[in-house]
Amino acid sequence: MKAMIFAAGIGSRLKELTHDTPKCLIDIAGATILERVVSRLKEVGVTAIAINVHHHADKVIRFVESRDHFGLQVIFSHEPALLDTGGGLKKLRDLFCKESAFLIHNADIYCTTDLTRLIKTHRDRQAVATLLITTTPETRGLYFDADQRLVGWTGEQRPPHPAALLRGFCGISVASGEIFQAMGDEDTFSIIRTFLSAARNTQRVYGETIDPKAEWIDIGTPEKLIALREKLG
């Protein structure tokens, strides 16, 4: 199985912490967040990963090489200019376009949910994409119908369906190669736009709720980073 790790972000919300260190290499209780993500991916059978890099790209590459590529096949996708998540994935179309299921994981996410269940649900539904979501009340996020089909996004101008449920996206998903058919000609765009396009064209983009007892932390802010270090330290 293959996976895409989005690791090109600058990490501006972490301020001086990422001035000389890429966010994915921030240490958390003796291991970088990138190592923790890769470990989770290996647990569910991933044998090949693609990592997009931009901010201190050379440091990310050297670190992965120093770890013997984590025992995996690793492909680096260097982005001299940031392509956003959708553009970053589109650049690797040839690697993923024939896959029935591949994982997509933000590099700044710590999550203990059952990824095996996420993959199985995706395959059972023959989905184009399956997004890991949380039911925690949000002011911004994605809208799903009663069957957990993706139907909207708070970033759009159009109002959601009255019965739609607002959910938070966890930054982890499973997609099939069919997802690339929902991409346009532009090179820089959010993967959320791709999910929405695929959802409206196929009605086969779903949400899957995170395990109730699972931990999920986005280390994008100093406060959340401190919280995770305290939890794992």
C-alpha positions as CSV (number, residue, x, y, z in Angstrom):
1,M,0.0,0.0,0.0
2,K,1.1,3.6,-0.7
3,A,0.7,6.8,1.2
4,M,1.2,10.5,0.7
5,I,2.5,12.7,3.5
6,F,2.0,16.4,3.3
7,A,5.2,17.9,4.9
8,A,5.8,21.0,2.8
9,G,4.2,23.5,5.1
10,I,6.1,26.4,6.6
11,G,4.6,26.1,10.1
12,S,4.2,29.8,10.5
13,R,1.8,29.5,13.5
14,L,4.7,27.8,15.4
15,K,6.8,31.0,14.9
16,E,10.4,30.6,16.0
17,L,10.1,26.9,16.5
18,T,10.1,26.3,12.8
19,H,12.5,29.1,11.8
20,D,15.4,26.6,11.5
21,T,13.4,23.3,11.8
22,P,10.7,22.1,9.4
23,K,7.5,21.4,11.3
24,C,7.6,17.7,10.6
25,L,10.9,17.3,12.3
26,I,9.9,18.9,15.6
27,D,10.7,16.5,18.5
28,I,7.9,15.2,20.5
29,A,9.0,13.1,23.5
30,G,12.0,11.6,21.7
31,A,10.6,11.2,18.2
32,T,9.7,13.6,15.5
33,I,6.1,13.9,14.4
34,L,7.1,12.6,11.0
35,E,8.5,9.4,12.5
36,R,5.3,9.0,14.5
37,V,3.2,9.4,11.3
38,V,5.3,6.9,9.4
39,S,5.1,4.4,12.2
40,R,1.3,4.5,12.1
41,L,1.3,4.1,8.3
42,K,3.7,1.1,8.5
43,E,1.3,-0.6,11.0
44,V,-1.4,-0.8,8.4
45,G,0.8,-2.2,5.6
46,V,2.2,0.9,3.9
47,T,5.4,0.0,2.1
48,A,5.9,3.1,-0.1
49,I,5.4,6.8,0.8
50,A,5.7,10.1,-1.0
51,I,6.7,13.2,1.0
52,N,6.3,16.6,-0.4
53,V,9.0,19.1,0.9
54,H,9.5,22.8,0.7
55,H,10.6,24.5,3.9
56,H,14.1,23.3,4.8
57,A,13.6,20.5,2.3
58,D,17.2,19.5,2.5
59,K,16.9,18.9,6.3
60,V,13.8,16.6,5.8
61,I,15.5,14.6,3.1
62,R,18.7,14.2,5.1
63,F,16.7,13.1,8.2
64,V,14.8,10.5,6.3
65,E,18.0,9.2,4.7
66,S,19.6,9.1,8.1
67,R,16.8,6.8,9.2
68,D,17.4,4.5,6.2
69,H,14.1,5.7,4.7
70,F,12.2,4.1,7.6
71,G,12.6,0.8,5.8
72,L,10.3,1.9,3.1
73,Q,10.4,3.1,-0.5
74,V,10.4,6.9,-0.2
75,I,9.8,9.4,-2.9
76,F,10.5,13.1,-2.3
77,S,8.5,15.7,-4.2
78,H,10.3,19.0,-3.9
79,E,8.1,22.1,-4.3
80,P,10.2,25.2,-5.0
81,A,6.9,27.1,-4.7
82,L,4.1,25.7,-2.5
83,L,1.4,23.9,-4.4
84,D,-1.0,23.5,-1.5
85,T,-2.4,20.0,-0.7
86,G,-4.3,19.4,-3.9
87,G,-1.5,20.6,-6.1
88,G,1.0,18.6,-4.1
89,L,-1.0,15.4,-4.7
90,K,-1.6,16.2,-8.3
91,K,2.1,16.5,-8.9
92,L,2.4,12.8,-7.9
93,R,-0.5,11.6,-10.1
94,D,1.6,9.0,-11.9
95,L,2.4,7.4,-8.6
96,F,-1.1,7.1,-7.2
97,C,-3.5,7.1,-10.2
98,K,-3.8,3.3,-10.5
99,E,-4.4,2.7,-6.8
100,S,-7.8,1.5,-5.5
101,A,-6.8,2.9,-2.0
102,F,-3.9,5.0,-0.8
103,L,-3.6,7.0,2.4
104,I,-3.2,10.7,2.6
105,H,-1.8,12.1,6.0
106,N,-0.8,15.5,7.1
107,A,2.6,15.5,8.7
108,D,1.5,17.6,11.6
109,I,-1.2,15.3,12.9
110,Y,-0.9,12.9,15.8
111,C,-3.7,10.4,15.7
112,T,-4.3,6.9,17.2
113,T,-7.5,6.0,15.4
114,D,-7.9,2.6,13.7
115,L,-6.6,3.3,10.2
116,T,-7.3,-0.3,9.2
117,R,-11.0,0.4,9.7
118,L,-10.8,3.6,7.7
119,I,-9.3,1.7,4.8
120,K,-11.8,-1.1,5.0
121,T,-14.7,1.3,5.0
122,H,-13.3,3.0,2.0
123,R,-13.0,-0.2,0.1
124,D,-16.4,-1.6,1.1
125,R,-18.1,1.6,-0.1
126,Q,-16.0,1.6,-3.3
127,A,-15.5,5.3,-2.5
128,V,-13.5,7.9,-4.4
129,A,-12.3,9.2,-1.0
130,T,-13.1,8.6,2.7
131,L,-12.2,11.4,5.1
132,L,-11.5,10.9,8.8
133,I,-13.8,13.3,10.6
134,T,-14.6,14.4,14.2
135,T,-18.0,15.2,15.6
136,T,-16.6,17.9,17.9
137,P,-18.6,21.1,17.2
138,E,-16.7,23.4,14.8
139,T,-17.3,26.8,13.3
140,R,-15.6,25.8,10.1
141,G,-15.3,22.5,8.4
142,L,-17.1,20.1,6.0
143,Y,-20.8,19.3,5.7
144,F,-22.1,15.7,5.4
145,D,-25.5,14.3,4.9
146,A,-27.2,11.6,7.0
147,D,-25.4,8.9,5.0
148,Q,-22.1,10.6,5.7
149,R,-21.7,11.8,2.1
150,L,-19.7,15.0,1.7
151,V,-22.0,17.8,0.5
152,G,-20.3,21.1,1.3
153,W,-17.7,23.2,3.0
154,T,-17.8,26.3,5.1
155,G,-15.2,27.9,2.7
156,E,-17.8,28.1,0.0
157,Q,-20.2,30.9,-0.7
158,R,-23.1,28.6,-1.3
159,P,-25.3,27.7,1.8
160,P,-25.3,24.1,2.9
161,H,-28.3,21.9,2.8
162,P,-30.5,22.6,5.9
163,A,-30.1,19.0,7.1
164,A,-26.3,18.9,6.6
165,L,-24.1,18.1,9.6
166,L,-20.9,20.2,10.2
167,R,-17.9,18.1,10.9
168,G,-14.2,18.7,11.4
169,F,-11.7,17.2,9.0
170,C,-8.8,15.4,10.7
171,G,-6.2,15.7,8.0
172,I,-6.2,12.0,7.2
173,S,-8.0,10.3,4.3
174,V,-8.0,7.4,2.0
175,A,-8.5,7.9,-1.8
176,S,-8.6,5.9,-5.0
177,G,-6.9,6.9,-8.2
178,E,-10.2,8.2,-9.4
179,I,-9.7,11.3,-7.3
180,F,-7.4,12.7,-10.0
181,Q,-10.4,12.9,-12.4
182,A,-11.8,15.6,-10.1
183,M,-8.8,17.9,-10.5
184,G,-8.7,20.8,-13.0
185,D,-5.9,22.4,-14.9
186,E,-4.5,24.6,-12.1
187,D,-1.4,23.6,-10.3
188,T,-2.0,25.2,-6.9
189,F,-5.2,24.4,-4.9
190,S,-6.5,22.8,-1.8
191,I,-7.4,19.1,-1.7
192,I,-10.7,20.1,-0.1
193,R,-11.8,21.5,-3.5
194,T,-10.9,18.2,-5.1
195,F,-12.9,16.3,-2.5
196,L,-15.9,18.5,-3.1
197,S,-15.7,18.2,-6.9
198,A,-15.5,14.4,-6.7
199,A,-18.4,14.4,-4.2
200,R,-20.6,16.3,-6.5
201,N,-19.6,14.3,-9.6
202,T,-19.9,10.9,-8.1
203,Q,-21.7,11.0,-4.7
204,R,-18.9,8.7,-3.4
205,V,-16.9,10.8,-1.1
206,Y,-17.7,9.9,2.5
207,G,-16.8,10.8,6.1
208,E,-15.8,8.3,8.6
209,T,-16.0,9.3,12.3
210,I,-12.8,9.0,14.4
211,D,-12.8,6.3,17.0
212,P,-14.4,7.7,20.2
213,K,-11.4,6.8,22.4
214,A,-8.7,7.8,19.9
215,E,-6.3,10.7,20.4
216,W,-6.2,13.4,17.8
217,I,-4.0,16.5,18.0
218,D,-2.9,18.9,15.3
219,I,0.4,20.4,16.4
220,G,0.0,23.5,14.3
221,T,0.0,25.8,17.4
222,P,2.5,26.1,20.3
223,E,-0.3,25.3,22.7
224,K,-1.2,22.1,21.0
225,L,2.4,21.1,20.6
226,I,3.0,21.6,24.3
227,A,-0.1,19.5,25.1
228,L,1.1,16.6,23.0
229,R,4.5,16.7,24.5
230,E,3.0,16.6,28.0
231,K,0.8,13.7,27.0
232,L,3.6,11.6,25.5
233,G,6.5,12.8,27.7
